[in-house]
Amino acid sequence: MVIMCLVAARIIKRGGIEYVYFGKKYEKKFQHYWDYIIAAIITPLIWGWYYGDHFKLSLSYPLTNQSDLWMGFASIKALINGEWSPFSGIVLNHIGSPFGAVNISMDYPILEQLQFVFIWIIGFFSSNPFLVMNIYYILGFVFVVWTMIFLTRQFHISQEIGFVVGLLYAFIPYHFFRYEHIMLASYCLIPIAGLLLFWIWSKKPLFVFNKRSPVWWAVFDRKSWFAGIAALLIGFWHVYYAFFSVSL
């Protein structure tokens, strides 16, 4: 499978697709971003072929019947129904008789606000919590491939190798075992956390302060801004990944 993906990546990059669909005007842009573009197309197809039983599996129903799955569906239904606001948690008024599951997030640290935003946006297009969760689950595969491709680029690894590594990393067994914990299944920021850890342990300082900068946004360089924003995103992605990233 690795060899097939590598050969396909080479063919896609050098097969002249950019001339057929994009024209010579966009040749350089396609050559630079082709791995992200193809990953967004091929990843859901791979998922639908292998995990979706040759595209026969309906996304409007749960893919499994695991124990913690229904709590996740209840939370997603609350997001769709507007029973959530940032930093205040989820209030499930439709369960927990007679008073409802009020402030469910107080029993456990919920830091997945950024993931809630993505699910909330998907909820604009469907009121079916099963469909919304499954779409977000599939998008999680694409996000993982993208972040791993970005990580390999930082180490000057070829696009073909990075493309294959991203696909392999997205389809590890962990991703399928964690379907019932949809927030854990989306581990796309782990490669970014690894990159930050590598920068921290390198000899170069992570944050470079420029006192002579004429404007406030140029006080730090691009690397410093990226590190700060990435750390913030990791903190609001999942409490497990944030905790272990800080611990390391």
NUTORLUM-942673 format. One record per residue: x, y, z of N, C-alpha, C in turn. Coordinates in nm, 2 decimals, always signed. Atoms other than C-alpha are relative to their C-alpha. Layout:
REM NUTORLUM-942673
npx, npy, npz, capx, capy, capz, cpx, cpy, cpz
X, Y, Z, X, Y, Z, X, Y, Z
...
This chain:
REM NUTORLUM-942673
npx, npy, npz, capx, capy, capz, cpx, cpy, cpz
+0.08, -0.12, +0.00, +0.00, +0.00, +0.00, +0.09, +0.13, +0.00
-0.09, -0.11, +0.00, +0.29, +0.23, +0.08, +0.06, +0.03, -0.14
-0.06, -0.02, +0.13, +0.45, +0.17, -0.26, -0.11, +0.05, -0.10
+0.10, -0.05, +0.09, +0.12, +0.22, -0.44, -0.03, +0.15, +0.02
+0.02, -0.14, -0.03, +0.06, +0.55, -0.26, +0.11, +0.09, -0.05
-0.12, -0.08, +0.04, +0.41, +0.67, -0.34, +0.00, +0.01, -0.15
+0.00, -0.01, +0.15, +0.38, +0.58, -0.71, -0.12, +0.09, -0.04
+0.11, -0.08, +0.04, +0.04, +0.74, -0.73, +0.03, +0.15, +0.03
-0.04, -0.14, -0.02, +0.18, +1.06, -0.57, +0.09, +0.05, -0.10
-0.10, -0.04, +0.10, +0.46, +1.07, -0.82, -0.08, +0.03, -0.13
+0.08, -0.02, +0.12, +0.21, +1.03, -1.11, -0.08, +0.12, +0.00
+0.08, -0.12, -0.01, -0.02, +1.29, -0.98, +0.08, +0.13, -0.01
-0.08, -0.12, +0.01, +0.26, +1.54, -0.94, +0.05, +0.03, -0.14
-0.07, -0.01, +0.13, +0.43, +1.48, -1.27, -0.08, -0.04, -0.12
+0.08, +0.05, +0.11, +0.15, +1.35, -1.48, -0.07, +0.10, -0.09
+0.06, -0.10, +0.08, +0.05, +1.68, -1.62, -0.14, +0.04, +0.03
+0.14, -0.04, -0.03, -0.28, +1.72, -1.44, -0.02, +0.15, +0.01
+0.02, -0.14, -0.01, -0.21, +2.08, -1.38, -0.02, +0.07, -0.13
+0.02, -0.06, +0.13, -0.21, +2.15, -1.75, -0.15, -0.03, -0.05
+0.14, +0.04, +0.04, -0.55, +1.97, -1.80, -0.10, +0.08, +0.07
+0.10, -0.06, -0.08, -0.74, +2.12, -1.52, +0.02, +0.15, +0.04
-0.03, -0.13, -0.05, -0.56, +2.43, -1.41, +0.07, +0.10, -0.10
-0.07, -0.08, +0.10, -0.35, +2.55, -1.71, +0.13, +0.04, +0.05
-0.13, -0.03, -0.04, +0.00, +2.67, -1.71, +0.01, +0.12, +0.10
+0.00, -0.12, -0.09, -0.10, +2.99, -1.52, +0.01, -0.04, +0.14
+0.00, +0.05, -0.14, -0.15, +2.79, -1.20, +0.09, -0.12, +0.02
-0.09, +0.12, -0.01, +0.12, +2.53, -1.26, +0.09, +0.01, +0.13
-0.08, -0.01, -0.12, +0.35, +2.66, -0.98, -0.08, -0.02, +0.13
+0.08, +0.01, -0.12, +0.07, +2.69, -0.73, -0.04, -0.15, +0.02
+0.04, +0.14, -0.01, -0.05, +2.34, -0.81, +0.12, -0.09, +0.05
-0.12, +0.08, -0.04, +0.31, +2.20, -0.78, +0.03, +0.02, +0.15
-0.03, -0.03, -0.13, +0.33, +2.36, -0.44, -0.10, -0.06, +0.10
+0.11, +0.04, -0.08, -0.01, +2.26, -0.30, -0.07, -0.13, -0.04
+0.07, +0.11, +0.05, -0.09, +1.95, -0.49, -0.03, -0.11, +0.10
+0.02, +0.11, -0.10, -0.05, +1.72, -0.19, -0.12, +0.03, +0.09
+0.11, -0.04, -0.08, -0.30, +1.92, +0.02, -0.13, -0.02, -0.08
+0.12, +0.01, +0.08, -0.55, +1.93, -0.27, -0.04, -0.15, -0.02
+0.03, +0.14, +0.03, -0.52, +1.56, -0.36, -0.04, -0.07, +0.13
+0.04, +0.06, -0.13, -0.54, +1.46, +0.01, -0.14, +0.03, +0.04
+0.14, -0.03, -0.03, -0.87, +1.64, +0.05, -0.10, -0.08, -0.08
+0.09, +0.08, +0.09, -1.01, +1.44, -0.24, +0.01, -0.15, +0.03
-0.02, +0.14, -0.01, -0.85, +1.10, -0.19, -0.03, -0.06, +0.14
+0.02, +0.05, -0.14, -0.88, +1.07, +0.19, -0.14, -0.05, +0.02
+0.14, +0.05, -0.02, -1.26, +1.05, +0.20, -0.03, -0.12, -0.08
+0.03, +0.12, +0.09, -1.26, +0.81, -0.09, +0.06, -0.13, +0.06
-0.06, +0.11, -0.07, -1.02, +0.58, +0.09, -0.08, -0.05, +0.12
+0.08, +0.03, -0.11, -1.23, +0.60, +0.40, -0.13, -0.07, -0.04
+0.12, +0.05, +0.04, -1.55, +0.53, +0.21, +0.01, -0.14, -0.06
-0.02, +0.13, +0.07, -1.40, +0.23, +0.02, +0.03, -0.11, +0.11
-0.04, +0.10, -0.10, -1.24, +0.05, +0.32, -0.10, +0.00, +0.12
+0.08, +0.00, -0.12, -1.44, +0.16, +0.63, -0.14, +0.01, -0.03
+0.14, -0.02, +0.04, -1.76, +0.25, +0.45, -0.06, -0.12, -0.08
+0.05, +0.12, +0.07, -1.80, -0.10, +0.30, -0.03, +0.03, -0.15
+0.01, -0.04, +0.14, -1.74, +0.02, -0.06, -0.11, +0.10, -0.02
+0.10, -0.11, +0.01, -1.96, +0.33, -0.01, -0.14, -0.05, +0.03
+0.14, +0.05, -0.03, -2.26, +0.12, +0.11, -0.05, +0.05, +0.13
+0.03, -0.04, -0.13, -2.25, +0.25, +0.46, -0.07, +0.14, +0.00
+0.08, -0.13, +0.00, -2.51, +0.53, +0.53, +0.06, +0.08, +0.12
-0.05, -0.09, -0.10, -2.37, +0.83, +0.72, -0.11, +0.06, +0.09
+0.11, -0.05, -0.07, -2.71, +0.91, +0.85, -0.03, -0.08, +0.13
+0.02, +0.09, -0.12, -2.68, +0.64, +1.12, +0.13, -0.02, +0.07
-0.13, +0.03, -0.07, -2.42, +0.55, +1.38, +0.08, -0.11, -0.07
-0.08, +0.10, +0.06, -2.13, +0.36, +1.25, +0.03, -0.12, +0.09
-0.01, +0.11, -0.09, -2.10, +0.15, +1.56, -0.10, +0.02, +0.12
+0.10, -0.01, -0.11, -2.29, +0.09, +1.89, +0.08, -0.01, +0.13
-0.08, +0.00, -0.12, -2.02, +0.16, +2.15, -0.06, +0.07, +0.12
+0.06, -0.04, -0.12, -2.08, +0.25, +2.51, -0.01, +0.16, +0.01
+0.00, -0.14, -0.02, -1.98, +0.62, +2.52, -0.05, +0.08, -0.12
+0.03, -0.06, +0.13, -2.10, +0.69, +2.17, -0.13, +0.09, +0.02
+0.13, -0.07, +0.00, -2.45, +0.81, +2.27, +0.01, +0.13, +0.08
-0.02, -0.12, -0.07, -2.32, +1.07, +2.51, +0.06, +0.11, -0.10
-0.05, -0.09, +0.10, -2.13, +1.22, +2.22, -0.11, +0.05, -0.10
+0.11, -0.04, +0.09, -2.44, +1.22, +2.00, -0.09, +0.10, +0.07
+0.08, -0.09, -0.08, -2.63, +1.39, +2.28, +0.06, +0.14, +0.00
-0.07, -0.13, +0.00, -2.37, +1.66, +2.30, -0.01, +0.07, -0.14
+0.01, -0.06, +0.13, -2.37, +1.71, +1.92, -0.14, +0.05, -0.03
+0.14, -0.05, +0.02, -2.75, +1.74, +1.92, -0.02, +0.13, +0.08
+0.01, -0.12, -0.07, -2.72, +2.00, +2.19, +0.07, +0.12, -0.08
-0.07, -0.10, +0.08, -2.47, +2.19, +1.97, -0.09, +0.05, -0.12
+0.08, -0.04, +0.11, -2.71, +2.18, +1.68, -0.12, +0.08, +0.04
+0.12, -0.07, -0.05, -3.01, +2.29, +1.89, +0.04, +0.13, +0.07
-0.04, -0.13, -0.07, -2.81, +2.59, +2.03, +0.01, -0.01, +0.15
-0.01, +0.01, -0.15, -2.77, +2.45, +2.38, +0.15, +0.01, +0.04
-0.15, -0.01, -0.03, -2.40, +2.55, +2.38, +0.04, +0.15, -0.03
-0.06, -0.13, +0.03, -2.21, +2.87, +2.41, +0.15, -0.01, +0.04
-0.14, +0.02, -0.03, -1.83, +2.91, +2.41, +0.03, +0.04, +0.15
-0.05, -0.02, -0.13, -1.66, +2.88, +2.75, -0.10, -0.02, +0.12
+0.10, +0.02, -0.10, -1.98, +2.80, +2.93, -0.05, -0.15, +0.01
+0.03, +0.14, +0.00, -2.02, +2.43, +2.84, -0.13, -0.03, -0.07
+0.11, +0.05, +0.06, -2.31, +2.23, +2.71, -0.11, -0.03, +0.10
+0.12, +0.03, -0.09, -2.66, +2.22, +2.87, -0.09, -0.09, -0.08
+0.09, +0.10, +0.07, -2.86, +1.91, +2.76, -0.14, +0.01, +0.06
+0.14, -0.02, -0.06, -3.22, +2.01, +2.82, -0.09, -0.12, -0.04
+0.09, +0.10, +0.05, -3.36, +1.71, +2.63, +0.03, -0.14, +0.06
-0.02, +0.13, -0.07, -3.22, +1.44, +2.86, +0.02, +0.04, +0.15
-0.03, -0.02, -0.14, -3.17, +1.40, +3.24, -0.12, +0.05, +0.07
+0.12, -0.04, -0.07, -3.53, +1.42, +3.37, +0.02, +0.00, +0.15
+0.10, -0.10, +0.05, -3.67, +1.61, +3.54, +0.06, +0.14, -0.02
-0.06, -0.13, +0.01, -3.42, +1.90, +3.54, +0.10, +0.01, -0.12
-0.10, -0.01, +0.11, -3.20, +1.81, +3.24, +0.14, -0.02, +0.05
-0.14, +0.01, -0.03, -2.83, +1.75, +3.23, +0.06, +0.14, -0.01
-0.04, -0.14, +0.00, -2.75, +2.10, +3.33, +0.15, +0.01, +0.02
-0.14, -0.02, -0.01, -2.39, +2.22, +3.27, +0.08, -0.13, +0.01
-0.07, +0.13, +0.00, -2.26, +1.88, +3.18, +0.15, +0.01, +0.01
-0.15, -0.01, +0.00, -1.91, +2.01, +3.14, +0.06, +0.03, +0.13
-0.06, -0.02, -0.13, -1.87, +2.08, +3.51, +0.05, -0.12, +0.07
-0.04, +0.13, -0.06, -1.82, +1.71, +3.59, +0.13, -0.04, -0.06
-0.12, +0.04, +0.07, -1.52, +1.69, +3.35, +0.05, +0.12, -0.07
-0.06, -0.12, +0.07, -1.28, +1.95, +3.21, -0.02, -0.01, -0.15
+0.03, +0.00, +0.14, -1.41, +2.03, +2.86, +0.07, +0.12, -0.06
-0.08, -0.10, +0.07, -1.16, +2.22, +2.65, -0.01, -0.01, -0.15
+0.01, +0.02, +0.14, -1.28, +2.11, +2.31, -0.08, +0.11, -0.07
+0.08, -0.11, +0.05, -1.43, +2.45, +2.23, +0.02, +0.02, -0.15
-0.03, -0.02, +0.15, -1.25, +2.47, +1.89, -0.07, -0.11, -0.08
+0.07, +0.11, +0.07, -1.39, +2.13, +1.79, -0.15, +0.03, +0.00
+0.14, -0.03, +0.00, -1.73, +2.24, +1.90, -0.04, +0.10, -0.11
+0.03, -0.10, +0.10, -1.71, +2.54, +1.66, -0.01, -0.07, -0.14
+0.01, +0.08, +0.13, -1.64, +2.30, +1.36, -0.13, -0.07, -0.01
+0.12, +0.07, +0.00, -1.93, +2.08, +1.46, -0.12, +0.09, -0.01
+0.11, -0.10, +0.01, -2.15, +2.38, +1.51, -0.02, +0.05, -0.14
+0.01, -0.05, +0.14, -2.07, +2.50, +1.16, -0.07, -0.10, -0.09
+0.06, +0.11, +0.08, -2.15, +2.16, +1.01, -0.15, -0.01, +0.03
+0.14, +0.01, -0.04, -2.48, +2.17, +1.20, -0.09, +0.10, -0.08
+0.08, -0.09, +0.08, -2.59, +2.46, +0.98, -0.06, -0.07, -0.12
+0.04, +0.07, +0.12, -2.63, +2.21, +0.69, -0.08, -0.12, +0.02
+0.08, +0.12, -0.03, -2.80, +1.93, +0.87, -0.04, +0.00, +0.15
+0.05, +0.02, -0.14, -3.01, +1.87, +1.18, +0.01, -0.14, +0.05
-0.02, +0.14, -0.04, -2.92, +1.50, +1.19, +0.13, -0.01, +0.08
-0.12, +0.01, -0.08, -2.67, +1.46, +1.48, +0.09, -0.11, -0.05
-0.08, +0.11, +0.04, -2.55, +1.13, +1.34, +0.08, +0.04, -0.13
-0.06, -0.05, +0.12, -2.48, +1.28, +1.00, +0.11, +0.10, +0.03
-0.10, -0.11, -0.04, -2.30, +1.58, +1.15, +0.12, -0.06, +0.06
-0.12, +0.06, -0.07, -2.08, +1.36, +1.37, +0.08, -0.08, -0.10
-0.08, +0.08, +0.10, -1.99, +1.13, +1.08, +0.07, +0.08, -0.10
-0.08, -0.09, +0.09, -1.90, +1.42, +0.85, +0.12, +0.05, +0.07
-0.12, -0.06, -0.07, -1.68, +1.57, +1.12, +0.10, -0.11, +0.02
-0.09, +0.12, -0.02, -1.53, +1.22, +1.18, +0.08, -0.02, -0.13
-0.07, +0.02, +0.12, -1.44, +1.19, +0.81, +0.10, +0.12, -0.03
-0.08, -0.12, +0.01, -1.31, +1.55, +0.80, +0.13, -0.01, +0.09
-0.12, +0.02, -0.09, -1.08, +1.45, +1.09, +0.11, -0.07, -0.07
-0.11, +0.07, +0.08, -0.89, +1.22, +0.85, +0.07, +0.10, -0.09
-0.06, -0.10, +0.09, -0.84, +1.50, +0.61, +0.09, +0.10, +0.08
-0.07, -0.10, -0.09, -0.72, +1.74, +0.89, +0.14, -0.07, +0.04
-0.12, +0.07, -0.05, -0.47, +1.47, +1.01, +0.10, +0.00, -0.11
-0.09, +0.00, +0.12, -0.32, +1.43, +0.66, +0.06, +0.13, -0.02
-0.05, -0.13, +0.02, -0.29, +1.80, +0.62, +0.11, +0.04, +0.10
-0.10, -0.04, -0.10, -0.11, +1.86, +0.94, +0.13, -0.08, +0.00
-0.12, +0.08, +0.01, +0.13, +1.57, +0.89, +0.08, +0.04, -0.12
-0.07, -0.05, +0.12, +0.21, +1.70, +0.54, +0.07, +0.13, +0.04
-0.06, -0.13, -0.04, +0.28, +2.04, +0.69, +0.12, -0.03, +0.09
-0.12, +0.03, -0.08, +0.51, +1.88, +0.95, +0.12, -0.05, -0.08
-0.11, +0.05, +0.08, +0.71, +1.69, +0.69, +0.06, +0.11, -0.08
-0.06, -0.11, +0.08, +0.76, +2.01, +0.49, +0.09, +0.08, +0.09
-0.09, -0.07, -0.09, +0.91, +2.17, +0.80, +0.14, -0.06, +0.01
-0.12, +0.07, -0.01, +1.18, +1.91, +0.79, +0.06, -0.03, -0.14
-0.05, +0.00, +0.14, +1.23, +1.95, +0.41, -0.01, -0.14, -0.06
+0.03, +0.13, +0.06, +1.09, +1.60, +0.33, -0.08, +0.02, -0.13
+0.07, -0.02, +0.13, +0.97, +1.56, -0.03, -0.15, -0.01, +0.01
+0.14, +0.00, +0.00, +0.61, +1.61, -0.11, -0.06, -0.14, -0.01
+0.05, +0.13, +0.02, +0.56, +1.26, -0.22, +0.01, -0.08, +0.13
-0.02, +0.07, -0.13, +0.70, +1.11, +0.10, -0.10, +0.06, +0.11
+0.09, -0.06, -0.10, +0.50, +1.36, +0.31, -0.14, -0.04, -0.02
+0.14, +0.04, +0.04, +0.18, +1.27, +0.12, -0.03, -0.14, +0.05
+0.02, +0.14, -0.04, +0.22, +0.90, +0.19, +0.00, -0.01, +0.15
+0.00, +0.00, -0.15, +0.32, +0.96, +0.56, -0.13, +0.05, +0.06
+0.12, -0.06, -0.04, +0.02, +1.18, +0.60, -0.12, -0.10, -0.01
+0.11, +0.10, +0.01, -0.22, +0.91, +0.47, +0.02, -0.12, +0.10
-0.02, +0.11, -0.10, -0.06, +0.63, +0.68, -0.03, +0.05, +0.14
+0.03, -0.05, -0.13, -0.08, +0.85, +0.99, -0.15, +0.02, +0.02
+0.14, -0.02, -0.02, -0.44, +0.93, +0.93, -0.08, -0.13, +0.02
+0.08, +0.12, +0.00, -0.55, +0.57, +0.89, +0.06, -0.11, +0.10
-0.04, +0.09, -0.10, -0.38, +0.42, +1.19, -0.12, -0.06, +0.08
+0.12, +0.06, -0.07, -0.60, +0.18, +1.40, -0.06, +0.09, +0.11
+0.05, -0.09, -0.11, -0.63, +0.44, +1.68, -0.12, +0.09, -0.05
+0.10, -0.09, +0.06, -0.84, +0.66, +1.45, -0.14, -0.07, -0.01
+0.13, +0.07, +0.01, -1.10, +0.39, +1.41, -0.05, -0.05, +0.13
+0.04, +0.04, -0.14, -1.10, +0.27, +1.77, -0.06, +0.11, +0.08
+0.05, -0.12, -0.08, -1.18, +0.62, +1.89, -0.12, +0.06, -0.06
+0.12, -0.06, +0.06, -1.50, +0.67, +1.69, -0.10, +0.04, +0.11
+0.09, -0.04, -0.10, -1.70, +0.67, +2.01, +0.04, +0.12, +0.08
-0.05, -0.12, -0.06, -1.48, +0.95, +2.15, +0.04, +0.09, -0.12
-0.03, -0.07, +0.12, -1.51, +1.18, +1.85, +0.10, +0.11, +0.01
-0.10, -0.10, -0.03, -1.30, +1.45, +2.01, +0.14, -0.05, +0.00
-0.13, +0.06, +0.00, -1.01, +1.22, +2.07, +0.04, -0.05, -0.14
-0.03, +0.05, +0.13, -1.04, +1.08, +1.72, +0.06, +0.10, -0.09
-0.05, -0.10, +0.08, -0.95, +1.41, +1.58, +0.14, +0.05, +0.06
-0.13, -0.03, -0.05, -0.58, +1.42, +1.66, +0.09, +0.07, -0.09
-0.07, -0.07, +0.11, -0.48, +1.65, +1.38, +0.11, +0.10, +0.05
-0.09, -0.09, -0.05, -0.29, +1.89, +1.61, +0.12, -0.06, +0.07
-0.12, +0.07, -0.06, -0.05, +1.63, +1.75, +0.13, +0.03, -0.08
-0.12, -0.03, +0.07, +0.20, +1.68, +1.46, +0.04, +0.15, +0.02
-0.04, -0.14, -0.03, +0.19, +2.06, +1.53, +0.06, +0.01, +0.14
-0.06, +0.00, -0.14, +0.25, +1.99, +1.90, +0.14, -0.06, +0.00
-0.13, +0.05, +0.02, +0.54, +1.78, +1.80, +0.10, +0.10, -0.05
-0.08, -0.11, +0.06, +0.68, +2.06, +1.59, +0.04, +0.10, +0.10
-0.03, -0.10, -0.10, +0.65, +2.30, +1.88, +0.10, -0.05, +0.10
-0.09, +0.06, -0.09, +0.83, +2.06, +2.11, +0.14, -0.01, -0.06
-0.13, +0.00, +0.07, +1.11, +2.02, +1.85, +0.07, +0.14, +0.00
-0.05, -0.14, +0.00, +1.15, +2.40, +1.83, +0.04, +0.04, +0.14
-0.03, -0.04, -0.14, +1.15, +2.43, +2.21, +0.14, -0.06, +0.04
-0.13, +0.06, -0.03, +1.44, +2.18, +2.24, +0.11, +0.03, -0.09
-0.11, -0.04, +0.09, +1.64, +2.33, +1.96, +0.07, +0.11, +0.06
-0.08, -0.11, -0.06, +1.91, +2.58, +2.03, -0.05, +0.14, -0.03
+0.05, -0.13, +0.03, +1.73, +2.86, +1.86, -0.12, +0.04, +0.09
+0.11, -0.04, -0.09, +1.48, +3.06, +2.08, -0.13, -0.01, -0.08
+0.13, +0.02, +0.06, +1.11, +2.99, +2.01, -0.06, +0.14, -0.03
+0.05, -0.13, +0.02, +1.01, +3.35, +2.05, +0.11, +0.11, -0.01
-0.10, -0.10, +0.02, +1.22, +3.63, +1.91, -0.06, +0.14, +0.01
+0.06, -0.13, -0.02, +1.14, +3.98, +2.03, +0.09, +0.11, -0.07
-0.06, -0.11, +0.07, +1.22, +4.28, +1.81, -0.04, +0.13, +0.05
+0.04, -0.13, -0.07, +1.22, +4.60, +2.01, +0.00, +0.12, -0.10
+0.00, -0.11, +0.10, +1.29, +4.81, +1.70, -0.11, +0.00, -0.10
+0.11, +0.02, +0.10, +0.98, +4.70, +1.52, -0.09, +0.13, +0.00
+0.09, -0.12, +0.01, +0.77, +5.00, +1.39, -0.15, -0.03, +0.03
+0.14, +0.04, -0.02, +0.44, +4.81, +1.42, -0.01, -0.11, +0.10
+0.01, +0.10, -0.11, +0.31, +4.59, +1.70, +0.00, -0.14, -0.05
+0.01, +0.14, +0.04, +0.24, +4.28, +1.48, +0.14, -0.05, -0.05
-0.14, +0.05, +0.04, +0.61, +4.27, +1.37, +0.09, -0.01, +0.12
-0.09, +0.02, -0.12, +0.74, +4.26, +1.73, +0.06, -0.14, +0.01
-0.04, +0.14, +0.01, +0.76, +3.88, +1.69, +0.01, -0.04, -0.15
-0.01, +0.05, +0.14, +0.87, +3.70, +1.37, -0.11, -0.10, -0.03
+0.11, +0.09, +0.04, +0.64, +3.46, +1.18, +0.01, -0.13, +0.08
-0.01, +0.12, -0.08, +0.77, +3.16, +1.37, -0.05, +0.02, +0.14
+0.05, -0.03, -0.13, +0.69, +3.32, +1.70, -0.15, +0.01, +0.00
+0.14, -0.01, +0.01, +0.34, +3.41, +1.59, -0.06, -0.14, -0.02
+0.06, +0.13, +0.03, +0.28, +3.06, +1.45, +0.00, -0.08, +0.13
-0.01, +0.08, -0.12, +0.40, +2.90, +1.78, -0.10, +0.04, +0.10
+0.10, -0.05, -0.09, +0.18, +3.12, +1.99, -0.14, -0.04, -0.03
+0.13, +0.04, +0.05, -0.13, +3.06, +1.78, -0.02, -0.15, +0.01
+0.01, +0.15, +0.00, -0.06, +2.69, +1.75, -0.02, -0.05, +0.15
+0.02, +0.04, -0.14, -0.03, +2.66, +2.13, -0.14, +0.03, +0.05
+0.14, -0.04, -0.04, -0.36, +2.84, +2.18, -0.10, -0.10, -0.06
+0.09, +0.09, +0.06, -0.53, +2.61, +1.93, +0.00, -0.14, +0.06
-0.02, +0.13, -0.07, -0.39, +2.30, +2.10, -0.07, +0.00, +0.13
+0.07, -0.02, -0.13, -0.52, +2.43, +2.43, -0.15, -0.01, -0.01
+0.14, +0.01, +0.01, -0.87, +2.45, +2.30, -0.05, -0.11, -0.09
+0.04, +0.11, +0.09, -0.87, +2.13, +2.09, -0.04, -0.12, +0.09
+0.04, +0.11, -0.09, -0.87, +1.86, +2.36, +0.09, +0.00, +0.12
-0.07, -0.01, -0.12, -0.77, +1.84, +2.72, +0.11, -0.10, +0.01
-0.11, +0.10, +0.00, -0.57, +1.52, +2.68, +0.12, +0.04, -0.08
-0.11, -0.03, +0.08, -0.36, +1.64, +2.40, +0.07, +0.13, +0.05
-0.06, -0.12, -0.06, -0.31, +1.98, +2.56, +0.09, -0.03, +0.12
-0.07, +0.04, -0.12, -0.20, +1.82, +2.89, +0.13, -0.07, -0.03
-0.13, +0.07, +0.03, +0.05, +1.58, +2.74, +0.10, +0.08, -0.08
-0.09, -0.09, +0.07, +0.19, +1.84, +2.51, +0.08, +0.09, +0.10
-0.06, -0.08, -0.10, +0.26, +2.06, +2.81, +0.10, -0.08, +0.09
-0.09, +0.08, -0.08, +0.40, +1.77, +3.01, +0.13, -0.04, -0.07
-0.13, +0.03, +0.07, +0.65, +1.68, +2.74, +0.08, +0.12, -0.02
